[in-house]
């Protein structure tokens, strides 16, 4: 639900890649990028384990309902297994219909209370 801004998006992604701040998986069909995920590394001080925040999941509208989102999420889960991470968190809007996909893929809704301070 964000407005598109190619210039700032390109700058943001370039900085993430140059700084090693995130992991991006891109799905291609016939050399066309049809979807991607972006993961941000986090640490749990309670379990003393690394984990990822899946902050971006996008599938081109022309390729939705074809298993691309599921394949991308499964790749992220596989990365967590390979790196022996605690798990994978997803930050999403409360009304995002993709929550059905997340539940189907074994994600549990976090019932802990979350707070967020916004620097305005």
VENLIN-V474226 format. One record per backbone hydrogen bond with DSSP energy under -0.5 kcal/mol. NH is the residue of the N-H (numbers start at 0). CO is the residue of the C=O. Records with the same first field share a line. If there is no record, write none. Layout:
# VENLIN-V474226
NH=CO, CO
This chain:
# VENLIN-V474226
8=4
9=5
10=6
11=7
12=8
13=9
14=10
15=11
16=12
17=13
18=14
19=15
20=15
21=15
22=38
24=36
26=34
28=31
31=28
32=30
33=26
34=26
35=57
36=24
37=55
38=22
39=52
40=20
41=50
43=48
44=42
47=43
48=43
50=41
51=86
52=39
53=51, 88
54=37, 52
55=37
57=35
59=33
62=59
63=60
65=62
70=66
71=67
72=68
73=69
74=70
75=71
76=72
77=73
78=74
79=75
80=76
81=77
82=78
83=80
84=79
85=49
88=51
90=53
91=89
95=92
98=95
99=96
100=97
101=97
102=98
103=99
104=100
105=102
106=101
118=116
119=117
